[in-house]
Amino acid sequence: MKNTLQKTITITLKKAIHRKKICLIVIFPYNDILISKIKQLKGYAWSQTRKGWYTNYSIEAINIIKQVFKNDAKVRLDSSIYKTFSIRPERKQRNISEGNKEIIRQYVKYLKGKCYSESTIKTYFTFVADFFNYIQNTPLETLTNRTVEKFIEDVFVPRKYSVSTHRQFISAIKLFKAFYPACKIDEIQLKRPKKSKILPIVLSKEEIIDLLRYTRNLKHRAALAMIYSAGLRISELLNLQLKHIDIDRRQIIVKNSKGRRDRNIILAQSFIPLMLNYVTSYNPKIYFIEGKPYQKYSAESVRGFLKRSCIMAGINKRVTPHTLRHSYATHLLENGIDLRYIQELLGHAKPETTMIYTHVSKKDLLKIESPLDLAVQKLSKTEKSSNNLRLSDNY
């Protein structure tokens, strides 16, 4: 008799960097038989953070799993199996003189005085510290644009940093020039590379519903539903307080978001029962979603349970919390909401930022007929074609 487990349980195999190694992650719902079998395999250990069993990645390891569990469950390969992973070498301790360390401290103080956000200050501090580590004992007064370019060539290019990281570094150096005008860097001639025009990944409405259905934990489901239904950034979700949710007026007030702006968002009617169920069950004290009482939830935890829910829902796209925000904006546009309103709901300072969703919306694209469709329709109407022409037929 065939094992009945095979019909009900799916084992997902993923490739990921874990504990600074490229690992094969084996994920499946709790089951005593499967756990007993995987414990007998050599080199496997349980990962609490990955919520699965892991070993060193190899094609042989994949084949062994397929063979061992072929009669117990369906084995599914995640899209990550086909990706190429590289492990960055460990960052060496910076070698910066005491004098330059003091200048970096003053630079950070300068940024705080300019009211930059905590994350921006941390990012700019890292860039300038790496830059100082590169120039070593070179007098700061002799620094030029060429020094900056050489740093990018010798450090950024080998590390394969993205264009957005490159742009952030140039911004950090421009601010350093304003803070330390004695150096010879010309901030006007220092150009940022052009932004990459990468279209955002968007989930369909059906995929959103599947994602929420497969998120079994009530707190996790409430968090993901809140991000999508209100189009929140992950930082806005983590900082959202219960007192800023007005059920009677069906309104959410997002306080001090990106660019130090407040904005009002509609509270989805269908989300209210889920929210009340979650609040009653978990009894958060201050924030909408809390790790420990009175403390903010961590962004890493949100990303972690979102990934697990995507696996359970069979969604193979690369999904992050921001993907839900992209999906919210795209679905609003497809529902006929004006771009100006979407800009306000998302909290974008410039309409150009919101315009990207016109490229991923399928509302108008579906109205355009492909030349292939038109050609087939025309041939189908000719006297020679008595039947409908189908390209799938054998010729």
CORFENRA-V108639 format. One record per residue. RES is the residue in three letters. PSI is psi as a letter, one per 30 degrees, with the letter a starting at -180 (999 if undefined). OMEGA is omega in degrees with one decimal (* if undefined). D_CENTER is the distance of its C-alpha to the mean C-alpha in Angstrom with 1 decimal. Layout:
BEGIN
RES|PSI|OMEGA|D_CENTER + RES|PSI|OMEGA|D_CENTER
END
This chain:
BEGIN
MET|k|-178.4|44.5 + LYS|k|178.5|40.8 + ASN|k|-178.0|38.4 + THR|f|178.6|36.9 + LEU|e|-174.0|33.6 + GLN|e|-177.7|32.7 + LYS|f|-170.4|32.5 + THR|f|-173.0|30.3 + ILE|k|175.6|27.9 + THR|k|175.0|25.1 + ILE|k|-179.7|24.2 + THR|k|177.7|20.8 + LEU|k|-179.7|20.7 + LYS|l|171.3|17.5 + LYS|k|-177.9|17.4 + ALA|l|173.6|15.5 + ILE|j|-178.5|16.4 + HIS|k|-177.8|18.0 + ARG|h|176.2|20.6 + LYS|g|175.9|20.5 + LYS|l|173.9|21.5 + ILE|j|-171.5|20.3 + CYS|l|168.5|20.9 + LEU|k|-180.0|21.4 + ILE|k|-179.8|19.9 + VAL|j|-174.2|22.1 + ILE|k|175.6|20.9 + PHE|l|177.6|23.4 + PRO|l|-178.0|24.6 + TYR|k|177.8|27.3 + ASN|k|-174.8|30.5 + ASP|e|-177.1|33.5 + ILE|e|-178.5|34.6 + LEU|e|178.9|31.3 + ILE|e|179.4|30.9 + SER|e|-178.7|34.5 + LYS|e|-176.4|34.1 + ILE|f|176.9|31.0 + LYS|f|-179.7|32.7 + GLN|f|-179.9|35.6 + LEU|k|-176.6|33.4 + LYS|k|171.1|33.7 + GLY|g|180.0|30.8 + TYR|k|176.3|28.4 + ALA|l|-179.5|27.1 + TRP|k|175.7|25.0 + SER|j|179.8|21.6 + GLN|e|-178.4|20.9 + THR|e|-179.5|17.3 + ARG|f|-178.1|16.6 + LYS|h|179.7|19.0 + GLY|l|178.9|20.9 + TRP|k|-175.9|23.6 + TYR|l|174.5|23.0 + THR|l|177.5|25.3 + ASN|k|-175.6|25.4 + TYR|k|171.4|23.9 + SER|l|176.1|26.6 + ILE|e|178.6|27.8 + GLU|e|179.5|30.7 + ALA|e|178.3|28.6 + ILE|e|-178.8|27.0 + ASN|e|178.4|30.5 + ILE|e|178.8|31.9 + ILE|e|179.2|29.4 + LYS|e|-177.9|30.3 + GLN|e|-176.3|33.9 + VAL|e|-172.9|34.0 + PHE|g|-173.9|32.2 + LYS|f|-179.7|33.5 + ASN|f|-174.6|35.9 + ASP|e|-174.7|33.7 + ALA|l|175.5|30.4 + LYS|k|-179.9|28.4 + VAL|k|-178.2|26.2 + ARG|k|177.2|23.0 + LEU|k|175.9|21.1 + ASP|l|-179.4|17.3 + SER|f|-179.9|16.1 + SER|f|179.9|14.9 + ILE|e|-174.7|18.7 + TYR|g|-179.8|19.2 + LYS|l|176.5|16.8 + THR|k|-179.5|18.3 + PHE|k|174.1|17.3 + SER|k|-179.2|18.9 + ILE|k|178.6|19.5 + ARG|k|176.6|19.9 + PRO|l|-180.0|23.3 + GLU|k|-179.5|23.5 + ARG|k|179.1|23.8 + LYS|l|178.4|27.5 + GLN|k|-177.8|28.9 + ARG|k|176.7|29.4 + ASN|j|-176.3|33.0 + ILE|k|-179.4|33.5 + SER|l|-179.5|36.9 + GLU|e|178.9|37.7 + GLY|e|179.2|38.5 + ASN|e|175.8|35.1 + LYS|e|179.1|33.4 + GLU|e|177.2|35.3 + ILE|e|178.0|34.2 + ILE|e|178.0|30.5 + ARG|e|179.8|31.2 + GLN|e|177.5|32.9 + TYR|e|177.2|30.1 + VAL|e|177.9|27.7 + LYS|e|178.1|30.4 + TYR|e|179.2|30.6 + LEU|e|178.1|26.9 + LYS|e|177.5|27.3 + GLY|f|177.4|30.4 + LYS|g|176.7|28.5 + CYS|h|173.3|26.2 + TYR|l|-178.6|22.9 + SER|l|-178.1|20.1 + GLU|e|-178.4|19.8 + SER|e|178.7|16.4 + THR|e|179.1|18.0 + ILE|e|179.8|21.2 + LYS|e|179.7|19.6 + THR|e|-177.8|17.9 + TYR|e|176.1|21.2 + PHE|e|-179.3|23.2 + THR|e|-179.1|21.5 + PHE|e|-177.2|22.1 + VAL|e|177.5|25.7 + ALA|e|176.6|26.5 + ASP|e|179.4|25.4 + PHE|e|178.7|27.5 + PHE|e|176.9|30.5 + ASN|e|-179.4|30.2 + TYR|e|-175.5|30.6 + ILE|f|178.9|33.6 + GLN|c|-174.5|35.3 + ASN|g|177.1|38.6 + THR|k|178.6|38.6 + PRO|k|-176.7|40.0 + LEU|f|-178.9|37.5 + GLU|f|-177.3|40.1 + THR|f|-178.4|40.1 + LEU|k|179.7|36.3 + THR|l|176.4|35.9 + ASN|e|179.7|33.3 + ARG|e|176.5|34.2 + THR|e|179.4|33.2 + VAL|e|-179.4|29.7 + GLU|e|179.3|29.6 + LYS|e|176.7|30.9 + PHE|e|179.0|28.2 + ILE|e|-178.6|25.5 + GLU|e|-173.7|27.5 + ASP|f|-175.5|28.2 + VAL|e|-175.4|25.0 + PHE|e|-176.5|22.0 + VAL|e|177.6|23.1 + PRO|e|-179.9|23.8 + ARG|f|177.6|20.5 + LYS|h|177.0|18.7 + TYR|l|-177.7|16.7 + SER|l|178.2|14.8 + VAL|e|-179.5|16.6 + SER|e|176.4|14.5 + THR|e|177.0|15.5 + HIS|e|-179.5|19.0 + ARG|e|178.4|19.2 + GLN|e|179.4|18.3 + PHE|e|178.8|21.0 + ILE|e|177.7|23.5 + SER|e|179.3|22.9 + ALA|e|-179.3|23.6 + ILE|e|177.4|26.8 + LYS|e|177.7|28.0 + LEU|e|177.3|27.8 + PHE|e|177.6|29.6 + LYS|e|178.3|32.3 + ALA|e|179.2|32.8 + PHE|e|-174.7|33.1 + TYR|i|-174.8|35.3 + PRO|f|-178.2|37.3 + ALA|f|178.7|39.8 + CYS|l|-174.1|37.6 + LYS|g|177.2|38.2 + ILE|k|177.9|34.7 + ASP|j|-174.6|34.9 + GLU|f|179.7|31.8 + ILE|e|-179.8|32.9 + GLN|f|-179.2|33.1 + LEU|j|-172.8|29.8 + LYS|k|172.5|27.5 + ARG|k|173.7|23.7 + PRO|l|179.9|22.6 + LYS|k|179.2|21.7 + LYS|k|173.0|18.1 + SER|k|179.6|16.5 + LYS|i|-178.4|16.7 + ILE|k|179.9|13.8 + LEU|k|-179.6|13.5 + PRO|l|173.9|10.3 + ILE|k|-177.4|9.7 + VAL|k|174.3|11.6 + LEU|k|174.1|12.9 + SER|l|178.8|16.6 + LYS|e|179.0|18.4 + GLU|e|178.9|19.8 + GLU|e|176.9|16.5 + ILE|e|-179.8|15.4 + ILE|e|177.7|18.8 + ASP|e|179.7|18.6 + LEU|e|-179.0|15.3 + LEU|e|179.4|17.2 + ARG|e|-177.6|20.4 + TYR|f|174.4|19.1 + THR|j|-171.7|17.6 + ARG|e|-178.5|21.0 + ASN|k|-174.2|20.6 + LEU|e|179.0|21.6 + LYS|e|-179.7|19.6 + HIS|e|179.8|16.3 + ARG|e|178.9|17.3 + ALA|e|-179.9|18.3 + ALA|e|-179.1|15.1 + LEU|e|178.2|13.0 + ALA|e|178.0|16.0 + MET|e|179.8|16.2 + ILE|e|-176.2|12.7 + TYR|e|-173.8|13.5 + SER|f|-178.8|17.2 + ALA|f|179.5|17.0 + GLY|h|-174.5|14.0 + LEU|k|164.3|12.9 + ARG|l|-177.9|10.4 + ILE|e|178.3|9.5 + SER|e|179.2|12.3 + GLU|e|175.5|14.6 + LEU|e|-175.8|14.2 + LEU|e|-179.0|15.1 + ASN|f|-177.3|17.9 + LEU|k|179.6|19.3 + GLN|l|-178.2|22.8 + LEU|e|-178.0|25.0 + LYS|f|179.8|27.6 + HIS|g|176.0|25.4 + ILE|j|-178.0|25.2 + ASP|j|-176.4|28.4 + ILE|e|-177.7|29.1 + ASP|e|179.9|32.5 + ARG|f|-178.0|31.2 + ARG|h|-174.0|28.0 + GLN|k|173.7|26.1 + ILE|k|176.7|23.2 + ILE|j|176.9|23.6 + VAL|j|-174.5|20.5 + LYS|k|170.6|22.2 + ASN|h|178.9|21.6 + SER|a|-176.5|18.1 + LYS|k|-176.9|16.9 + GLY|g|179.2|20.2 + ARG|h|-179.8|22.2 + ARG|k|171.5|22.5 + ASP|l|174.7|23.3 + ARG|l|177.6|22.9 + ASN|k|179.0|23.9 + ILE|k|177.9|22.0 + ILE|k|173.9|23.6 + LEU|j|-176.1|23.4 + ALA|k|-179.0|23.3 + GLN|e|-177.9|26.6 + SER|f|-179.0|25.3 + PHE|f|-174.0|22.9 + ILE|e|178.2|25.9 + PRO|e|178.2|27.5 + LEU|e|-179.1|24.3 + MET|e|-179.6|23.8 + LEU|e|177.7|27.5 + ASN|e|179.9|27.4 + TYR|e|-177.3|24.6 + VAL|e|178.8|26.2 + THR|e|-176.8|29.6 + SER|e|-172.8|28.4 + TYR|f|176.6|26.4 + ASN|h|175.5|28.2 + PRO|k|-173.2|25.6 + LYS|e|-176.4|27.7 + ILE|e|-175.2|25.9 + TYR|l|179.6|22.2 + PHE|e|177.5|20.9 + ILE|k|-174.9|18.9 + GLU|k|171.8|20.5 + GLY|d|171.2|20.4 + LYS|l|-179.8|24.1 + PRO|k|178.1|26.4 + TYR|g|-178.5|26.0 + GLN|k|179.6|22.9 + LYS|k|173.7|19.3 + TYR|l|-178.5|16.8 + SER|k|178.8|14.3 + ALA|e|-179.5|10.5 + GLU|e|179.7|10.6 + SER|e|179.4|12.6 + VAL|e|179.2|10.4 + ARG|e|-179.3|7.5 + GLY|e|-177.6|10.7 + PHE|f|174.2|12.5 + LEU|e|178.4|9.8 + LYS|e|-179.2|9.9 + ARG|e|179.1|13.6 + SER|e|177.8|14.1 + CYS|e|178.0|12.6 + ILE|e|-178.8|15.1 + MET|e|-178.0|17.8 + ALA|f|179.6|17.3 + GLY|g|178.5|17.5 + ILE|j|-173.9|14.3 + ASN|f|177.3|13.8 + LYS|l|176.6|11.0 + ARG|j|-172.9|7.7 + VAL|k|173.0|6.0 + THR|l|175.9|3.1 + PRO|e|-179.2|5.5 + HIS|f|176.0|5.5 + THR|e|178.7|6.5 + LEU|e|176.6|9.3 + ARG|e|175.8|10.3 + HIS|e|-179.0|10.6 + SER|e|177.2|12.5 + TYR|e|-177.1|14.7 + ALA|e|-178.7|15.7 + THR|e|-179.5|16.5 + HIS|e|174.5|18.5 + LEU|e|-179.3|20.4 + LEU|e|178.5|21.4 + GLU|f|177.3|22.5 + ASN|g|175.0|24.5 + GLY|g|178.8|26.4 + ILE|k|-178.2|25.2 + ASP|k|-178.9|26.1 + LEU|e|-179.3|23.6 + ARG|e|178.1|25.2 + TYR|e|179.3|24.5 + ILE|e|177.3|20.8 + GLN|e|179.6|20.6 + GLU|e|-178.3|22.3 + LEU|e|-179.4|20.1 + LEU|f|-179.0|16.8 + GLY|h|177.3|18.6 + HIS|k|178.5|18.5 + ALA|e|-176.4|21.3 + LYS|k|177.8|22.1 + PRO|f|179.4|22.5 + GLU|e|179.2|21.4 + THR|e|-178.7|17.7 + THR|f|-175.6|18.2 + MET|f|-178.4|20.1 + ILE|f|-177.0|17.2 + TYR|f|174.9|17.0 + THR|f|-179.3|20.6 + HIS|f|-178.4|19.5 + VAL|f|178.4|17.3 + SER|k|-178.4|19.7 + LYS|g|-175.5|22.2 + LYS|e|-177.9|24.9 + ASP|f|-179.5|26.9 + LEU|e|-177.7|26.1 + LEU|f|178.6|27.7 + LYS|f|-176.9|30.9 + ILE|k|178.7|31.2 + GLU|k|177.9|33.3 + SER|k|176.0|32.9 + PRO|f|177.7|36.1 + LEU|e|178.3|36.2 + ASP|e|-179.0|36.4 + LEU|e|179.8|39.2 + ALA|e|179.1|41.1 + VAL|e|178.8|41.1 + GLN|e|-178.4|42.2 + LYS|e|179.6|45.0 + LEU|e|-178.8|46.3 + SER|f|-176.2|46.3 + LYS|f|-178.7|48.6 + THR|l|-178.5|51.2 + GLU|f|-177.7|54.4 + LYS|f|-177.5|53.6 + SER|j|179.8|50.6 + SER|e|177.8|52.1 + ASN|l|176.0|49.0 + ASN|k|-179.9|45.4 + LEU|k|178.3|43.9 + ARG|k|-179.2|41.0 + LEU|f|-177.3|39.3 + SER|f|179.8|38.6 + ASP|l|172.6|42.3 + ASN|k|-179.2|44.1 + TYR|999|*|46.3
END
